Amino acid sequence: MSLRGSVHAFPLETVLQLLADTGKTGRLEVRADERGGTLAMSNGRLVSAWSEDDSGPLALGAIFTIQRGQFEFQSLDRVEGSDLSGELDELLDRAVAERDRVAEIRSIVPDERMRFTLSERAAERAEIRLSADQWRALLAVDGERDVAALARRLGIRRLAALDLLAGLVRAGMIDANPPPPDATARQRRVEAQPINAMGEPVHLRGTTSEFPLETILQLLAHTRKTGRLEVRSDHERSTLGFDDGRLASATSEEESGDLALGATFAIASARFEFVPMDDAPEANLTGSLDELLDRAAETRDRIAVIRGLVPDERARFKLSDRATRQDEIRLTPEEWRALLAINGERDVAAIAERLRMRRLPTMVVLADLIEGGLVDVLAPAFEEPLPAFEEPSAQAVSEAQAAEIQVEAPTEEPLAETPLDREPAPDDRFSAITSVVGPAEPAPPPGVWPPPEPPEPTPEVPPVWDASTPAWEPPTAEPAAPTWEQPAEGGPPWEPPAEELPSEEAAAEPEAYADPRLAAFGAPPQAQRPEEPEAYAEPEPQPEPEPYVDPRLAAFGAPPAEPAAEAPTWTTPAAETISEPEPVAEEPVASDLVVDLGAPVEPAVEAPPSYVPPAEPEKKKSLFGGLFGGRRSAAAAPAAAAAATPIAGARSRPGQLALFVNELLAGYNSGKYGKGRVDDRMVSLLMRVDEQADPIDRTIPVRNDRLDVAAIDGAGVPERQALPYLATLTRLVYEDAERAFGKDKAKRGFRDTRERLFGKDLALFQAPEVAGRVPKA
């Protein structure tokens, strides 16, 4: 919905003139009871008109006959069709003439449901002349058909039939009779009167994005309206009062008068509604509409500047030292009181409450202080307050502690499921008996199961052997081994026993030994052979293990890992021999010295060898063959040399300062010091410098929206003029950074750029032409 209103409050010719003045494209729909039509606008020109059964000039006149109804304009990109031609004033004149003609017709036939009959009044005339269309209409008149039925009978449009019938009634050939009581009235489309939230009628509503506020004020003045125009957005609301077309009052929240009128014009994308009133609001504005509009535009622009300096009313403020650059500081009493109310914590609302002033005048005073360099703007404290800490109740604490203390006891899992572990299934077999004799008594609780007693040891019973099995006989005792005894004195000397040679029977295969325990099961006897000790075998030398190669490293061609070197064994150091000190030669006395003046002079002390830096050990190649860091060491030396040379790209002092300005803008807008940005449009910055700095003979060269350091180095501008000019530019960039990031971050960015370019050399910033103009960061 772009614009909607009442036809009786705003005539169609006035609405069309408004659409033409604003160059609109779209459709204007007009509705009233059972009639209606649409007018098409294209770039402010009226191009077509159509109603229910007509189009072109006839439809335009029919639409203009609607005196009470509603209109609504819908904006479109383009409209189709064109059946009207001419300027808007010509079309409006033709429409007004057609409206008067149709109004005369409706005065003769006020109701289209009327019936028509032939009349005797035509006999009083001396001569009767009829057209062919009139004669066909007389043949169709039967006393039962209304206008719509006669139009269908004649095959013409309803409005043309109404015009034809009105001419016959005027000539006295037919009479218009009222509709019969039992006739069914056509269902009328009654458009509800728009109302606001308070139930008041609304005659006009729309949006300022489509129709500027000054245009709507001129429309209300042209139609001499009395009432109030409510303008509101999501966060702001204003009311303008009209008295017989004169703008009489303006209120906006706490403000009234001219300041409220300017605040109303400063509302962006607002919605408006006009509510008619019998009594005009109390006046607080003076002057004609043009004078009021001019003052409102000035106040609107001033409010826009204030909101640019104080973009958020939740912002805080602190005193600034920027005013120290001025020779004299002048303050009004309101500004002095405002300075006393600023403490770094209060926002606009708190300062206004402290000063007992309204919000908008307080913002005006603060904006003047900010422009004068006396006050800086700080970011709001918090976007959303942190949730308050609530101490848990005693019951909650006890439940939490109980939950922490309570530990679930471990349950012992059975080794295997037994029938006793399962729940018994319900048995329905005894349901019939239970219904007769009643339920069975509950079984007594099971007793405690005593642990089983350990089994008594049973005496061993000797096995009973079968008779066929030979009885077991104990083996014969082996003779005891002879022991050596000391021979008696005088006896024969001891001789080693002779070695007994085994006999043939003994050398034969030994008898098989039958174990009586195995013989009971029919096992054959086993030959008893003396167990011979196994001969000791030297361990085979193990081959040296191959070096392990990691398949992941082998994919990149890495050599196998070298085996770890064996740790050296410690040996006792040889005894250190202490040699006798050599005798010290006696120093010659002066009488013994003979000086040969002709001999070449040799240095008395041998000069120390010149220092040769040790060669860096060759670093082991990285895993990726130096792809990401192989050339880093080779490039480090020239990079370090370039970094050690301050302002390598500028030769003169103006060129160095120009390069510093370029780097300072890049550093501030890199995102390192905050999300804000400073104005880096160099042409705009130089225009601001021109307003503050002394004039220079030649313009500072700019290239790619940055200062052209090479051209400045080429003595394009004299140094005595360029240095103060560029120093003022540096201060402007720094002040913009203070507003965007705050004083601390602006100072840190200034220092970072200065140390990166100049290191500890501050000679340029201490020059007389520069020192008093750049910030002391």
Secondary structure by P-SEA (a helix, b strand, c coil): cccccccccccaaaaaaaaaaaccbbbbbbbcccccbbbbbcccccccccccccccaaaaaaaaacccbbbbbbbccccccccccccaaaaaaaaaaaaaaaaaaaaacccccbbbbbbcccccccbbbbcaaaaaaaaaccccccaaaaaaaacccaaaaaaaaaaaaaaccbbbbccccccccccccccccccccccccccbbbbcccccaaaaaaaaaaaccbbbbbbbcccbbbbbbbcccccccccccccccaaaaaaaaaccbbbbbbbbbcccccccccccaaaaaaaaaaaaaaaaaaaaacccccbbbbbbcccccccbbbbcaaaaaaaaaccccccaaaaaaaacccaaaaaaaaaaaaaaccbbbbcccccccccccccccaaaaaaaaaaaaccccbbbbbcccccccccccccccaaaaaaacccccccccccccccccccccccccccccccccccccccccccccccccccccccccccccccccccccccccccccccaaaaaacccbbbbccccccccccccccccccccccaaaaaaccccccccccccccccccccccccccccccccccccccccccccccccccccccccccccccccccccccccccccccaaaaaaaaaaccccccccaaaaaaaaaaaaaaaaacccccccccccaaaaaaaaaaacccccccccccccccccccccccccccaaaaaaaaaaaaaaaaaaaaaaccaaaaaaaaaaaaaaccccccccccccccccccccc
